[in-house]
Amino acid sequence: MEFDWDADNLRHIARHGIDPREAEDAVLIEPLEADLQPHGSEERVLCFWAHQIGRLLTVLYTERRGKIRVVTAYEMTKHSNRCTSKENRHAQQANRNSEVRHRSR
């Protein structure tokens, strides 16, 4: 998938200490998509991603003319990290419960 980068979005994520490669990886490599946000005529995707060096990122992106445009990207706040961890624990528990029910049939 191709990304749509220009001076505006590059400058914006740079202010948050994120480089374009990190933002692209966050979108492409198993992100946790947390929310779809309507914004005018487009839908924006909010996702979280854990970088292999331990950074937890939040990325907001949209698709325009067949390209992914990163709207913003920043290091995840402690609050977002807690919420994401809680969601992951609930999802893992639901999967375990489903497996138990499935095995007992």
C-alpha positions, 0 to 999 in steps of 0.5 A: 500500500502506498502512503501519501506524505507531504510537508504538512503531515511530515512536519506534524508527526515530526513534532511528536517525535515520530518518523514516517517509517514508524507511522507506516509500520504502525499501520501495516504491521498488525495494528490494534484498530481501536476506533473508526471516526467519521470526519467530513466525507471520510472515515479515519482509523485510530490504531495502536501499535507496539514498536519492537523497541518498546515504544507504543504508538497511536496513529490516526490515518485515512485512505484518500485516492487509494493511498494511506494518509497519516493524519497524526501519530504520537507516542501512546499516553499512559491512559491510552496504554492502560485502556488498550491493555485492558481491551487486550486482556478482555479479548484474550479472556473472550478467546479462552472462553470461546476455546473452552466452550468449543472443546466441550462440545 
